Amino acid sequence: MMEESMKPKKFNMRYWITVFSVLFTGVAYAQMEVKGNLVAKNAQVKKVADGFKFTEGPAVDRPGNVYFTDQPNNRIHKWTFTTGEVSTFMEDAGRSNGLYFNLKGELLACADMDNELWSIDRDGNQQVLVEAFRGKKLNGPNDLWINPRGGIYFTDPLYKRDYWERDPAMQQDGEHLYYLSPDGVQLFRVDENLVKPNGLVGTPDGKKLYVADIGAKKTYVYDIEEDGYLTNRQLFVEMGSDGMTIDHRGNVYLTGDGVTIFNNRGTKIGHIPIDAGWTSNVCFGAGDRKTLFITAMDAVYTLEMKVRGVW
């Protein structure tokens, strides 16, 4: 009888495909730790563009194109999902950070240059929606989410910038979470008990809001009232996040160290590593909303999913 060690080894194609994917793509499908049916079969993280300084704020328009910022270079770029090409949408973009499209098709931007909230039309013309609170400049709107009624939630942490010419001291009395009413008339704080609020996203029915307190390394979930106020703050997970998104199953995607996925009960169900380092934000794009679009340092990435994002 031939000894086991002398038998010819069967060629394992799947094994070698995995090895080559590690060597040549930089991010291997086998490295993803994702439970359930979330990622498309054999999908891998793909770098679609690089050469930026720091990418942020991806937002999807109605057709499925994704707009994102290169904040230090003061530009907003557009990824066209049908071609995979990246083009410049806007120069002099107010050093925008977080972006989000409203139901009118206008791009709302957290314009960091002068600590404002902007609305940008299809031609790149901007209008200032918020420039101050109680007569004082904001710290620097960072990220935003728009509820189904058109109300805008945005975070206002303080990140001191080296380009500031004015007094860098905080003019507000802390780093807070704000709400702007759909008519743009009422602006008020909805949580004054956060260390450094950053990423946020709500459920498509407008009933829940997730907010990351990156300074406390926690993410909270709130109930949303009809008047925009928030109630019943609960700890969602012991993890902060720079940006975040949600899929149609209610799973929440947090960023920072790659993309970490939690179900709506706060149980971790997946992790997608990104070899660029820090991941700043994430959203679902393409016409079917099944392409996960990830901003990370000087590059942007995509991953094909089985789940889809929500509008």
Steps between C-alpha positions, in 0.01 A plus 500: 500500500630842412569710805288813544803727462582342161157555342485775238335813633179611335528847347278738698392775260299689761800516731729647236241753385485622859881518522531697177225738608701579813816560300361708219189682624624598844165413661387140499144377501612228742601767750148634528318387808138542395215290635186440300427575140640855474788500251457392137653166409877522443489879535818682595576853608610701196690826497328722244709817537788641704736797507282711731609655830212387722167374373173540689124535490370262229137566401290331234269687262174358366655334190765332718810714443710571809642842587786525749740763626875542493491735793859635514491566126161674538324298229190286456538208260245279327521125442280398206389145569426410135859568393695483826659834414574771755471865400513835679155640573596816688806706584502744794259274685527665842727218615188287517495191716174305536254506207139391451241546224157637585179403322534796261829361370707769670828399658527612862852543630668556835718789380790500742680810369269745677310254720182507292237269356455540123255398232655447154296475180578286194712779351715540810335820625494511879266652755577532871232329711665541842781740585467538878309392810381762748719758328822300531691295244463124516803282571489340156207291374637155430233257383126510433190293432161612365182339631200416274332830592801700386636585844879504525705354785868596510790460737726790601826378652808719538802407292747788497627575152838646411345723232288693749578872500247582770526418869498118514332499842160331512216751473229251593484359854571145389482248218136422431244338273261736315173489309387737225126493425382422144405865441845614614353727768570311821850392602543338840717254687368148548786364713736710711657205683753370250879517510573524126207403276593399148329250265125449498226326303129439544263222407301549178171518692634798691445341840856432619824700487847355556770745610866422559679676785853444379640679805331256737554197272128428502208502258150581623153442360206737557128509434403783264192704589279671241629845596862390446591459865674181612400281793601173666874513432647151531852366460512313170863379500821572687665640187521844345499570128611765255212439259229240462221358287215251525364226273142391427517232770583757766867406532723793595846551347762684708838624379846566637675163495364378167122461504336325795142375462245464781142378486227720647546334841863613516651158433811503282437299184789599278823683436639614165872586517638784289877501463517879448468552874234732643159480337313827528153426363281263301177489300313277255508605136422388143154473349401201711672639813699178537849648466662595829708813442776566752715810549839430659793740528627579148278252313146375448386137482195295406365160600209322335232397749188284509325742732410846378504843647194713556403835354 
